[in-house]
Amino acid sequence: MQKPYFPLFTDISQKQIVVVGGGKIAERRVKTLLEFAEHIRIVSPAVTEELHRLVKSGRIDWREEYYTFDSLKDADIVLAATDAAACNEEVAEDCKIRNIPVNAAHKKELCDFYFPAIASCGNIVAGITAGGYSHAQAREARKRVEEALRAIQGSEGQHE
């Protein structure tokens, strides 16, 4: 049995987050990160329409270029979320050289941390992972936890 990862909640609001990739996986992760971080930079020659809208609104930065070692400059946390395994692996290797925590979307063995499914309601936040094995299970657990959090939030209003 694989050892489970310890869930660690930390302030990333002022950390420089670099997301390599501009597709749907990057989009989902950026949208989640926007609740927690103010400094998100995308490195990708192209981005989804939604990411482009976030760039235009000033919520994220975009370097419209292919990944290079210099893309990691000033990075505190990196997400490798391209559709090219070789690129994600290069990003992970480069992060190891620079001692930057990295998550590689395509291969859990390269990850220093897992990107959790997030359930939140008010000021309660829960992070859920299935250890990189079943995204469907994590997604289902997130839905159930969100329902429970909404029920708790609703019951608090009834007691006031």
C-alpha positions as CSV (number, residue, x, y, z in Angstrom):
1,M,0.0,0.0,0.0
2,Q,1.3,3.4,-0.9
3,K,1.8,5.9,1.9
4,P,-0.9,8.6,1.9
5,Y,0.1,12.3,1.4
6,F,-0.4,14.6,4.4
7,P,-3.0,17.3,3.7
8,L,-1.3,20.6,4.4
9,F,-3.2,23.9,4.3
10,T,-1.0,26.9,3.7
11,D,-1.3,30.5,2.6
12,I,-0.4,30.8,-1.1
13,S,-1.9,34.3,-1.6
14,Q,1.4,35.9,-2.2
15,K,3.2,33.0,-3.8
16,Q,4.1,33.1,-7.5
17,I,2.3,30.2,-9.1
18,V,3.4,29.1,-12.6
19,V,1.2,26.9,-14.7
20,V,2.8,25.4,-17.7
21,G,0.1,24.7,-20.2
22,G,-3.0,26.5,-21.5
23,G,-5.6,23.8,-22.0
24,K,-8.6,22.5,-20.1
25,I,-6.6,21.0,-17.2
26,A,-4.7,24.2,-16.8
27,E,-7.9,26.1,-17.0
28,R,-9.6,24.1,-14.2
29,R,-6.6,24.4,-11.9
30,V,-6.2,28.1,-12.5
31,K,-9.9,28.7,-11.7
32,T,-9.4,26.8,-8.4
33,L,-6.2,28.6,-7.6
34,L,-7.8,32.0,-8.1
35,E,-9.7,31.6,-4.9
36,F,-6.4,31.3,-3.0
37,A,-3.6,33.0,-5.0
38,E,-3.1,36.5,-6.5
39,H,0.0,35.8,-8.6
40,I,-0.7,33.2,-11.3
41,R,1.4,33.1,-14.5
42,I,0.5,30.8,-17.5
43,V,3.3,29.7,-19.8
44,S,1.9,28.4,-23.1
45,P,1.9,29.4,-26.7
46,A,-2.0,29.2,-26.6
47,V,-4.7,29.3,-24.0
48,T,-8.4,28.4,-23.8
49,E,-11.0,31.1,-24.3
50,E,-11.7,31.2,-20.5
51,L,-8.0,31.6,-19.7
52,H,-7.7,34.3,-22.3
53,R,-10.7,36.1,-20.6
54,L,-8.9,35.9,-17.3
55,V,-5.8,37.4,-18.8
56,K,-7.8,40.2,-20.3
57,S,-9.4,40.9,-17.0
58,G,-6.0,41.2,-15.3
59,R,-6.5,38.2,-13.0
60,I,-3.7,36.2,-14.4
61,D,-0.5,36.8,-16.4
62,W,0.3,35.0,-19.7
63,R,3.6,34.4,-21.3
64,E,2.7,33.5,-24.8
65,E,5.6,31.2,-25.4
66,Y,6.8,27.6,-25.2
67,Y,8.3,26.4,-21.8
68,T,12.0,27.0,-21.1
69,F,14.0,26.6,-17.9
70,D,13.8,30.5,-17.6
71,S,10.0,30.1,-17.4
72,L,10.5,29.1,-13.7
73,K,12.1,32.4,-12.8
74,D,10.6,33.6,-9.5
75,A,8.3,30.6,-9.2
76,D,7.3,29.3,-5.8
77,I,4.9,26.5,-6.9
78,V,4.6,25.0,-10.4
79,L,1.9,23.0,-12.1
80,A,2.9,21.1,-15.3
81,A,-0.4,20.8,-17.1
82,T,0.4,20.4,-20.8
83,D,-0.9,17.7,-23.1
84,A,2.8,16.7,-23.8
85,A,4.2,14.2,-21.3
86,A,7.8,15.0,-22.3
87,C,7.2,18.7,-21.6
88,N,5.6,18.0,-18.2
89,E,8.5,15.7,-17.3
90,E,11.0,18.4,-18.3
91,V,9.2,20.9,-16.1
92,A,9.2,18.5,-13.2
93,E,13.0,17.8,-13.6
94,D,13.7,21.5,-13.8
95,C,11.7,22.2,-10.7
96,K,13.6,19.5,-8.8
97,I,16.9,21.2,-9.8
98,R,15.5,24.5,-8.4
99,N,13.8,23.0,-5.4
100,I,10.4,24.2,-6.5
101,P,7.4,22.1,-5.5
102,V,5.8,20.8,-8.7
103,N,2.7,18.9,-9.7
104,A,2.8,17.1,-13.0
105,A,-0.8,16.5,-14.2
106,H,0.0,13.4,-16.2
107,K,2.2,11.3,-13.8
108,K,1.7,11.2,-10.0
109,E,5.2,9.8,-9.5
110,L,6.7,13.2,-10.5
111,C,4.5,15.2,-8.1
112,D,5.8,16.8,-4.9
113,F,2.1,17.4,-4.1
114,Y,-1.2,16.4,-5.4
115,F,-3.7,19.1,-6.7
116,P,-6.8,18.3,-4.6
117,A,-10.4,18.5,-5.4
118,I,-11.6,21.5,-3.4
119,A,-14.9,21.8,-1.5
120,S,-15.6,25.0,0.2
121,C,-18.5,26.8,1.8
122,G,-18.0,30.1,3.7
123,N,-14.7,29.9,5.5
124,I,-14.5,26.1,5.5
125,V,-12.3,24.6,2.9
126,A,-11.7,20.8,2.4
127,G,-9.1,19.3,0.1
128,I,-9.7,15.9,-1.2
129,T,-7.4,13.5,-3.0
130,A,-7.5,9.8,-4.0
131,G,-3.7,9.6,-4.0
132,G,-3.5,10.2,-7.8
133,Y,-5.4,7.0,-8.5
134,S,-9.0,7.9,-9.1
135,H,-10.0,11.4,-10.2
136,A,-13.6,10.1,-10.4
137,Q,-13.6,9.1,-6.7
138,A,-12.1,12.4,-5.7
139,R,-14.7,14.3,-7.7
140,E,-17.6,12.3,-6.2
141,A,-16.2,12.8,-2.6
142,R,-15.9,16.5,-3.3
143,K,-19.6,16.7,-4.4
144,R,-20.6,14.9,-1.2
145,V,-18.5,17.1,1.0
146,E,-19.8,20.2,-0.6
147,E,-23.4,19.0,0.1
148,A,-22.5,18.4,3.7
149,L,-20.9,21.8,4.0
150,R,-23.9,23.5,2.5
151,A,-26.2,21.6,5.0
152,I,-24.0,22.8,7.9
153,Q,-24.0,26.3,6.6
154,G,-27.8,26.2,6.2
155,S,-28.3,24.8,9.7
156,E,-26.3,27.6,11.3
157,G,-28.6,30.2,9.9
158,Q,-31.6,28.3,11.5
159,H,-30.1,28.6,15.0
160,E,-29.6,32.4,15.0
